[in-house]
Amino acid sequence: MNRIAISLSIVSITFAASTNVPADSLTNQVGKSQPGNRNASPKQRVIATKTIENAHFDFLRALHAEEPKKSGKLLGRLSRHSKDLPGYKIKEYNSYLKAYFPNASSDHVQRYMIESYIVQKKWDEVQVGLLKFAYLYPNSSIYKKVLDNGYTLLQEEKYFGSVRDKLITLLNDAPKTGKMHSRYFDFLAAVHGFKDKRLRSIFERESWEFLTRYANRSRGSTVLMWLAQLEQENNNFHPAVMIYEKLMTLYPASQDYAAALYQVAMLKQEKFSDYNEATVSFRKFLKQFPEHNYVAHAQYRIATMADKNFSDWSTAIEEYGKLAASHPNFKYTIPSLLRIGEIQATKLKLKEEAISTYNRIASEYPDSTMQATEAHQRAGKLYENGKEYEKAIDQYMAIHENYPGTEGALENLGKCAVIYEKKLKQKDKAIEILNTIIKEFPESKNAKRAAKRIKKLNK
């Protein structure tokens, strides 16, 4: 406490010197006007910034050495252990850094913060604090001392076991030159790279600090991108959208703009069910970024909203068709074509168009066994429902011919046998198909049933 008292005296004396007033008379003058003039205000003096900074740092140096009081009396009352002192210290250190970073004695105050967090065993803060010191103060006179102490701590404290090697590498490789804003960004990137939930709130705090100081730097867009993604991960979707919107507003030329626009559209679709706005945003994305990696995804989402949310069948077919034409190898292209066929068959009652779509799938994607099989089955079913049994058999048999030995081939051979027997009354053809089942799938239950059926048909 004596150190702090001395520091406070320094502040008072400094102030007195700047105002030509004795230090012990300051208290009596505060808030008083001159005699005889009730409206007169006390004369204000400006204190030199450097003088205040020096006094402020002297106070922090004394504060850092201050130990919590274990017991005793304060203002005549029994006092408990001063558990609030560590938190107060951090507030004071932050106050100084907000005013003077990165100049004056900021490096020393950053060291004080690290040491205070060590006392509090807040290892997440220590981890980030060490990185911050290494990245932001490479030319500090205490650089080696701080990092050497840090390396010792990393070896001794169990908390750092899983990240020790990576953290040491980052500390060693921290940039020694470059603009402060660039090194600050590199520091954030290092923290972000840990993907550690324990560091999330600290990373957010440091990111907002970066944006406060360096909003005019282009890398601010990347920092906003990180913050928005964290909000999404925390299911805070509305703040995420607003951060993406901020990114697009402040950094319209940013390389992150496209991804931000896509994420806004996706969140409007998935989390807010605002399908009109989502569609508008996806169309804007397609127009502005026709070569982007997400173009196919955006086109598919437009189509699915027209289909599932608006029940606009014609538009859905058109949008699915655009996807198939522009992105034939996209993972959702075949499902989109299958959906076109389904809409044509069930919603628009366009049987021939649906069959044509299914045949297109089978011919253009023969290597996609499951989807091609499904396409043949759907076409066959449409023919069967329309009592065009020979055409239905052609579709079912195509599966056996193109994909022999598969479950689809076995299932559809059975359908052919039933049609020959029940619909076309061609017993010999039915027996021929049943024998094919026995020959091609001898160990299957279908083969046993086929053998029994042949016996009945031969009676």
Phi and psi in degrees as a GROMACS rama.xvg file:
@    title "Ramachandran Plot"
@    xaxis  label "Phi"
@    yaxis  label "Psi"
@TYPE xy
-62.6158  -36.7591  ASN-2
-62.449  -42.7854  ARG-3
-65.2089  -40.9042  ILE-4
-60.1277  -41.5968  ALA-5
-61.7841  -43.7557  ILE-6
-62.8556  -41.1557  SER-7
-64.2571  -36.2376  LEU-8
-63.835  -37.9885  SER-9
-60.8708  -44.7103  ILE-10
-59.7606  -44.8786  VAL-11
-64.1378  -44.1009  SER-12
-65.0993  -41.0568  ILE-13
-60.5516  -44.8283  THR-14
-63.3314  -42.3888  PHE-15
-62.4622  -40.7522  ALA-16
-62.3304  -37.3383  ALA-17
-74.5931  -18.0696  SER-18
-111.469  0.773593  THR-19
59.8212  33.6941  ASN-20
-121.461  136.994  VAL-21
-57.4861  142.851  PRO-22
-61.8197  -36.9604  ALA-23
-76.7531  -3.57498  ASP-24
-104.678  2.11649  SER-25
-62.3094  -44.517  LEU-26
-61.2952  -37.4634  THR-27
-70.079  -22.944  ASN-28
-91.5175  -20.8817  GLN-29
-63.2063  126.198  VAL-30
81.9409  0.723849  GLY-31
-103.229  146.287  LYS-32
-98.1173  169.745  SER-33
-71.6012  145.988  GLN-34
-58.3974  140.545  PRO-35
84.9569  -3.92411  GLY-36
-137.879  90.2233  ASN-37
-67.3571  -24.1651  ARG-38
-95.3208  -5.96605  ASN-39
-70.0717  139.96  ALA-40
-94.8552  149.397  SER-41
-63.0068  145.699  PRO-42
-70.7059  127.275  LYS-43
-91.9837  137.568  GLN-44
-118.923  144.746  ARG-45
-94.9981  127.057  VAL-46
-94.291  135.825  ILE-47
-58.9723  133.82  ALA-48
-57.9112  -42.8255  THR-49
-61.901  -40.0178  LYS-50
-63.2415  -45.3306  THR-51
-64.0449  -41.6269  ILE-52
-61.5707  -44.7758  GLU-53
-60.6887  -44.6011  ASN-54
-65.1925  -40.2098  ALA-55
-61.5946  -45.02  HIS-56
-66.7399  -39.0593  PHE-57
-58.4975  -40.6895  ASP-58
-63.1879  -44.4435  PHE-59
-64.9807  -36.5997  LEU-60
-62.7571  -41.9251  ARG-61
-69.072  -39.9999  ALA-62
-61.7657  -39.393  LEU-63
-62.7556  -32.0494  HIS-64
-81.8409  -10.2605  ALA-65
-69.2577  134.169  GLU-66
-104.034  148.415  GLU-67
-61.5046  142.262  PRO-68
-79.6971  129.983  LYS-69
-82.1385  -36.9886  LYS-70
-164.93  177.524  SER-71
128.567  -166.035  GLY-72
-118.966  141.362  LYS-73
-128.552  120.267  LEU-74
56.3256  38.1339  LEU-75
81.1491  2.23509  GLY-76
-117.455  153.923  ARG-77
-66.0966  128.222  LEU-78
-107.827  139.138  SER-79
-85.3344  174.609  ARG-80
-57.6192  130.755  HIS-81
-79.6804  74.3229  SER-82
-68.2786  -19.012  LYS-83
-82.9828  -6.10116  ASP-84
-62.2777  -45.6058  LEU-85
-58.0473  -41.8132  PRO-86
-65.3429  -37.7674  GLY-87
-65.3099  -39.7794  TYR-88
-57.8064  -46.5279  LYS-89
-60.7906  -40.1259  ILE-90
-60.7264  -42.6754  LYS-91
-66.4954  -41.1137  GLU-92
-63.1145  -42.9427  TYR-93
-64.3888  -37.1342  ASN-94
-61.051  -42.7412  SER-95
-64.4352  -46.8294  TYR-96
-64.9357  -35.2948  LEU-97
-64.2583  -31.8949  LYS-98
-84.2776  -35.2778  ALA-99
-122.98  -8.07994  TYR-100
-58.655  138.6  PHE-101
-98.5942  19.2041  PRO-102
-96.961  -166.125  ASN-103
53.5648  -128.005  ALA-104
-105.969  34.0958  SER-105
-58.4284  -36.4603  SER-106
-64.0717  -40.5804  ASP-107
-65.8858  -40.601  HIS-108
-67.1214  -36.8722  VAL-109
-61.7654  -39.0685  GLN-110
-63.1826  -42.4238  ARG-111
-57.7688  -41.562  TYR-112
-62.0527  -46.246  MET-113
-58.1315  -46.9127  ILE-114
-66.2344  -35.1703  GLU-115
-66.1916  -40.8301  SER-116
-67.3539  -32.0968  TYR-117
-63.5968  -44.2686  ILE-118
-59.4075  -38.8818  VAL-119
-81.4616  -4.84082  GLN-120
59.0858  33.7419  LYS-121
-91.1744  82.2721  LYS-122
-69.8723  -28.35  TRP-123
-63.8348  -42.1087  ASP-124
-66.9203  -36.7818  GLU-125
-63.4913  -44.3376  VAL-126
-57.9872  -49.525  GLN-127
-68.8497  -37.8454  VAL-128
-62.4927  -40.9407  GLY-129
-62.9361  -44.4527  LEU-130
-61.589  -42.8258  LEU-131
-62.5342  -42.8082  LYS-132
-63.7061  -45.5974  PHE-133
-62.4247  -39.4599  ALA-134
-80.5504  -33.4187  TYR-135
-97.652  -20.2723  LEU-136
-128.058  52.6439  TYR-137
-65.9204  -21.5711  PRO-138
-100.68  10.2724  ASN-139
-68.6352  145.531  SER-140
-67.7696  -18.7578  SER-141
-106.538  12.3935  ILE-142
-55.4118  -52.6763  TYR-143
-63.687  -41.0678  LYS-144
-62.895  -45.8107  LYS-145
-63.6996  -44.8529  VAL-146
-71.031  -37.3867  LEU-147
-61.6829  -43.5167  ASP-148
-62.7185  -37.3453  ASN-149
-64.9878  -43.8126  GLY-150
-60.9112  -40.9051  TYR-151
-61.8314  -44.0761  THR-152
-62.8603  -41.3398  LEU-153
-61.3386  -33.6308  LEU-154
-75.8162  -29.7713  GLN-155
-91.7612  -32.8202  GLU-156
-89.5764  125.536  GLU-157
-62.7966  -30.629  LYS-158
-51.5156  -35.7795  TYR-159
-87.3872  3.77365  PHE-160
-52.8754  -46.3617  GLY-161
-77.259  -18.5882  SER-162
-118.566  4.20927  VAL-163
-56.2784  -51.9608  ARG-164
-62.3905  -44.3105  ASP-165
-64.9895  -41.3248  LYS-166
-65.5145  -42.0125  LEU-167
-62.9534  -41.6522  ILE-168
-61.0616  -44.0351  THR-169
-64.3031  -41.0106  LEU-170
-63.8793  -41.1786  LEU-171
-67.8731  -36.2484  ASN-172
-92.8609  4.06874  ASP-173
-56.5817  138.253  ALA-174
-61.911  138.968  PRO-175
-98.7679  -10.5733  LYS-176
-134.607  179.548  THR-177
106.622  163.284  GLY-178
-65.4237  151.68  LYS-179
-59.4851  -43.2686  MET-180
-62.9551  -33.4357  HIS-181
-70.4845  -42.4324  SER-182
-68.3137  -34.7864  ARG-183
-63.888  -42.4189  TYR-184
-63.4078  -42.6222  PHE-185
-61.7446  -36.8688  ASP-186
-61.4594  -47.1504  PHE-187
-61.1317  -41.5934  LEU-188
-62.1009  -37.3201  ALA-189
-64.9318  -44.7249  ALA-190
-65.3862  -43.7796  VAL-191
-60.3462  -34.375  HIS-192
-66.0968  -17.7932  GLY-193
-71.7509  -25.2058  PHE-194
50.768  42.1866  LYS-195
-107.711  119.722  ASP-196
-61.0724  -26.9427  LYS-197
-66.6772  -22.2459  ARG-198
-100.042  -0.916742  LEU-199
-59.0328  -51.396  ARG-200
-65.025  -34.8579  SER-201
-68.3543  -42.5302  ILE-202
-60.3292  -42.2879  PHE-203
-62.1127  -44.0581  GLU-204
-59.9071  -46.2975  ARG-205
-67.6629  -33.4477  GLU-206
-66.4554  -43.8001  SER-207
-65.8969  -33.7466  TRP-208
-63.6982  -43.0423  GLU-209
-58.8057  -45.5974  PHE-210
-66.0231  -32.7272  LEU-211
-65.0793  -39.7457  THR-212
-87.3439  -32.0957  ARG-213
-130.066  39.965  TYR-214
-61.4311  -23.7401  ALA-215
-83.6344  1.17769  ASN-216
-95.3943  141.22  ARG-217
-62.0734  -27.684  SER-218
-70.1769  -7.32948  ARG-219
-58.7594  -30.6815  GLY-220
-65.212  -39.6058  SER-221
-65.8552  -39.9179  THR-222
-63.9004  -42.2504  VAL-223
-62.5765  -37.3512  LEU-224
-60.7661  -45.2899  MET-225
-60.3556  -44.6808  TRP-226
-64.4262  -41.7408  LEU-227
-63.3494  -41.4241  ALA-228
-63.5492  -38.146  GLN-229
-64.674  -39.7643  LEU-230
-62.3691  -40.156  GLU-231
-62.3802  -44.9545  GLN-232
-61.5761  -29.8546  GLU-233
-89.6703  8.55164  ASN-234
63.0735  25.2866  ASN-235
-97.2358  76.2684  ASN-236
-75.2167  -34.7011  PHE-237
-66.5903  -49.3445  HIS-238
-57.5072  -36.0724  PRO-239
-60.0601  -46.4511  ALA-240
-60.1399  -43.6651  VAL-241
-65.901  -35.4606  MET-242
-68.3336  -40.9731  ILE-243
-60.915  -41.6599  TYR-244
-63.177  -40.015  GLU-245
-61.8814  -43.4521  LYS-246
-56.8898  -47.4043  LEU-247
-68.1927  -29.9379  MET-248
-75.6953  -44.4875  THR-249
-81.6053  -29.051  LEU-250
-130.813  64.8894  TYR-251
-64.5637  -20.2165  PRO-252
-97.5103  6.92286  ALA-253
-70.3416  148.56  SER-254
-70.2891  -13.7064  GLN-255
-86.2685  -6.97401  ASP-256
-58.8973  -46.4398  TYR-257
-60.9978  -47.3469  ALA-258
-63.7251  -37.7429  ALA-259
-64.2291  -43.9315  ALA-260
-62.4504  -42.6611  LEU-261
-62.8933  -43.5158  TYR-262
-64.5075  -38.9997  GLN-263
-60.7736  -46.2321  VAL-264
-61.7697  -43.6769  ALA-265
-64.7663  -41.9007  MET-266
-66.21  -38.9596  LEU-267
-60.7214  -38.0283  LYS-268
-72.8574  -52.9771  GLN-269
-83.998  -35.9577  GLU-270
-104.439  -26.597  LYS-271
-113.628  -4.38111  PHE-272
52.8797  31.682  SER-273
-95.6613  78.8428  ASP-274
-71.8838  -32.4842  TYR-275
-64.0339  -49.8673  ASN-276
-65.3377  -37.6311  GLU-277
-62.6466  -43.3855  ALA-278
-62.4028  -42.8892  THR-279
-59.951  -44.0228  VAL-280
-66.6347  -40.4341  SER-281
-66.266  -38.5483  PHE-282
-65.8731  -38.3065  ARG-283
-61.8407  -41.6087  LYS-284
-60.979  -46.2548  PHE-285
-62.7908  -37.4012  LEU-286
-70.7546  -41.736  LYS-287
-82.687  -27.4985  GLN-288
-133.053  63.7373  PHE-289
-65.8071  -15.3659  PRO-290
-105.092  5.99511  GLU-291
-70.9387  153.502  HIS-292
-64.4704  -21.6797  ASN-293
-92.2575  4.76771  TYR-294
-58.5005  -46.9555  VAL-295
-62.0642  -40.3649  ALA-296
-62.7254  -43.034  HIS-297
-62.757  -43.5716  ALA-298
-62.5699  -41.1265  GLN-299
-64.7361  -39.9527  TYR-300
-67.0189  -38.446  ARG-301
-59.7531  -44.1654  ILE-302
-65.0328  -44.5439  ALA-303
-66.5025  -33.4431  THR-304
-68.7317  -41.7983  MET-305
-59.8795  -35.4083  ALA-306
-79.1  -63.2184  ASP-307
-80.1453  -33.5093  LYS-308
-100.262  -32.4271  ASN-309
-105.837  -12.5155  PHE-310
51.4165  35.6221  SER-311
-95.2436  88.0653  ASP-312
-64.5018  -41.3989  TRP-313
-64.8206  -44.3632  SER-314
-65.1063  -39.4308  THR-315
-60.1153  -46.5902  ALA-316
-60.9697  -41.8631  ILE-317
-62.4387  -45.2084  GLU-318
-71.752  -39.8769  GLU-319
-61.739  -38.1631  TYR-320
-63.7936  -39.4659  GLY-321
-60.6827  -41.0632  LYS-322
-61.9375  -47.3094  LEU-323
-63.8636  -37.2131  ALA-324
-71.5525  -40.7301  ALA-325
-88.9677  -26.493  SER-326
-135.997  66.9937  HIS-327
-62.7312  -22.8817  PRO-328
-102.966  7.10068  ASN-329
-66.5663  146.735  PHE-330
-63.9589  -22.4755  LYS-331
-102.013  8.77602  TYR-332
-69.8874  -47.6007  THR-333
-63.797  -46.1238  ILE-334
-56.4331  -34.2108  PRO-335
-66.6357  -41.9238  SER-336
-66.2351  -39.8094  LEU-337
-61.0601  -39.3384  LEU-338
-68.2079  -36.5853  ARG-339
-58.2704  -47.7223  ILE-340
-60.5477  -39.9364  GLY-341
-65.3423  -43.3963  GLU-342
-62.6132  -44.8492  ILE-343
-60.2531  -40.1988  GLN-344
-77.38  -44.7164  ALA-345
-98.3316  -31.7727  THR-346
-95.8803  -41.9007  LYS-347
-102.618  -6.2233  LEU-348
56.0946  42.0884  LYS-349
-108.109  80.5912  LEU-350
-61.5791  -47.8375  LYS-351
-64.9284  -39.402  GLU-352
-64.3388  -39.3541  GLU-353
-64.3942  -45.2926  ALA-354
-61.9563  -39.5831  ILE-355
-61.2205  -40.4929  SER-356
-64.0726  -43.3286  THR-357
-65.1872  -39.4869  TYR-358
-65.572  -33.6034  ASN-359
-62.2524  -43.204  ARG-360
-60.8044  -46.7832  ILE-361
-63.2388  -35.5673  ALA-362
-83.2991  -35.8143  SER-363
-85.9102  -21.2713  GLU-364
-129.557  57.0369  TYR-365
-65.6694  -23.5216  PRO-366
-80.18  -11.424  ASP-367
-90.7435  82.4632  SER-368
-55.424  -50.0222  THR-369
-64.7889  -45.2596  MET-370
-70.3729  -38.8493  GLN-371
-65.2318  -39.79  ALA-372
-60.6188  -45.4339  THR-373
-62.9051  -39.3742  GLU-374
-61.6893  -46.4431  ALA-375
-61.0791  -42.3215  HIS-376
-61.9664  -44.2118  GLN-377
-64.511  -43.2993  ARG-378
-62.7403  -43.2247  ALA-379
-60.8984  -40.7574  GLY-380
-64.5186  -39.6663  LYS-381
-62.9972  -42.3451  LEU-382
-64.5575  -41.65  TYR-383
-63.6385  -43.9101  GLU-384
-64.2028  -28.3013  ASN-385
-89.3103  9.37544  GLY-386
61.9724  25.6554  LYS-387
-97.4023  75.6973  GLU-388
-69.6738  -37.2025  TYR-389
-63.1423  -41.1548  GLU-390
-68.0777  -34.5112  LYS-391
-63.5337  -43.9232  ALA-392
-61.4098  -38.6919  ILE-393
-59.2302  -41.9415  ASP-394
-67.1025  -43.8732  GLN-395
-66.9431  -40.666  TYR-396
-69.3796  -27.0346  MET-397
-60.4785  -30.8094  ALA-398
-67.7972  -44.0201  ILE-399
-63.7813  -39.3976  HIS-400
-71.9256  -38.7437  GLU-401
-88.4692  -27.3726  ASN-402
-134.057  60.1833  TYR-403
-63.0813  145.194  PRO-404
83.4714  -2.93767  GLY-405
-88.2654  163.945  THR-406
-60.5907  -37.0362  GLU-407
-63.0962  -40.2403  GLY-408
-62.9536  -45.469  ALA-409
-60.5768  -47.5324  LEU-410
-60.7009  -43.5005  GLU-411
-81.3572  -21.6581  ASN-412
-63.6374  -39.0934  LEU-413
-62.0019  -39.3971  GLY-414
-63.7844  -40.1256  LYS-415
-62.726  -42.6086  CYS-416
-60.8248  -42.4605  ALA-417
-64.5423  -43.6797  VAL-418
-62.248  -45.2971  ILE-419
-60.8109  -40.8573  TYR-420
-77.2489  -50.7563  GLU-421
-86.6883  -38.6661  LYS-422
-96.4811  -44.63  LYS-423
-96.0651  -8.64921  LEU-424
55.5541  38.9732  LYS-425
-109.896  85.8818  GLN-426
-61.0752  -41.4827  LYS-427
-62.5905  -41.1474  ASP-428
-64.8457  -39.1891  LYS-429
-62.4148  -44.6995  ALA-430
-63.5557  -38.3364  ILE-431
-60.2945  -43.8496  GLU-432
-67.1696  -41.0858  ILE-433
-62.6969  -38.5215  LEU-434
-65.5406  -34.0018  ASN-435
-63.1581  -40.0635  THR-436
-61.6243  -45.2264  ILE-437
-62.3923  -39.3858  ILE-438
-73.1719  -44.7799  LYS-439
-81.5721  -27.2302  GLU-440
-132.841  60.6057  PHE-441
-63.0369  -27.0461  PRO-442
-93.1476  0.646313  GLU-443
-85.5062  157.617  SER-444
-64.1275  -32.5319  LYS-445
-61.7746  -34.8098  ASN-446
-65.1888  -41.6359  ALA-447
-64.3713  -42.4295  LYS-448
-65.6484  -37.5619  ARG-449
-62.7045  -41.0227  ALA-450
-62.6816  -42.7463  ALA-451
-64.111  -38.9586  LYS-452
-67.1304  -37.8142  ARG-453
-61.6412  -41.2452  ILE-454
-59.6485  -42.6433  LYS-455
-66.6986  -40.954  LYS-456
-68.7635  -26.1484  LEU-457
-86.0165  -5.92506  ASN-458
